[in-house]
Amino acid sequence: MARKKDEHYPVVRQGRMDLTGAPTTPEVEINIEQYLSKVNRRLYRQSRNYVAKLDLDPDASQTIDVYVLNDSWMTQRALKMAYDIYLENSKDERDRLKNSSIARWEDFRVSSGVNFQQINPVQFNNALAPTELVNGEFSITTVEDAAGVTKSFSWAAGTASKYSIIEEYDKAGNASTSPSTSTGDMPYDDLMADDSATMAANLQNKGNKPPYDENGVNADRQWVKVASLGTGATQRLSTGFFTAPCGIVLIKDQAGAIVQFGKMAWTVKSGDYKGVHAPSMLE
């Protein structure tokens, strides 16, 4: 039964973050769908466009940059292609297994490929002390190629053990610039009083190339900057809501210092996907 418009939906959509042990790098990674899964104790799938924001405490002393995957057609189609290949690769095994035998919380997951430290969501105990939520399985999806090599999926460059899903999409997306040269001829050109050869060349050549790189999809430039947060010259404490494909958010200190992750809060916009706004990237 559909919920009434003003009915309360019990879901945790905001919180703080922390990291067990001492941080070691000026870059960290946030995974929105993992935060939601941990605090709500239910599966939030990765392959969705999560709409979220980050807020910096007024007493923070750093200026940080926030990045996400670019929310573009090629990003969505690259993920969809990888997902379809994964389903095709595992079809025989799925057909042999009963539905009850397939892992209950199986999810198609792609790694960011940046190797940053991952920070966890925080909730508070009865003494109001912050406690990290560290447990939960979020395995990156793997497949086996024709040579029997196990490979995972990544947003970074491909390796012997990883498929770059954007590079694989690039192979199928190169545009044709044909006709690349004009014929210099047109039917009934002797009946035309003006310079038909010039017009023919224009019609064939002006627009034969796409308004973007026809031989690539910027596979090595997948990230866009959302905002810089800080209490110094920037004087900006909130990113405002932004779209984070796959829920992946990267944070980097501008000065190269260790990020003060304890000075940040996260919030996800409310919506109709288990209480949050997160349209599917696979439809």
Summary of the structure (lengths in Angstrom):
residues: 283
radius of gyration: 24.3
end to end distance: 23.7
largest distance: 92.6
contacts: 772
relative contact order: 0.32
helix: 21%
strand: 28%
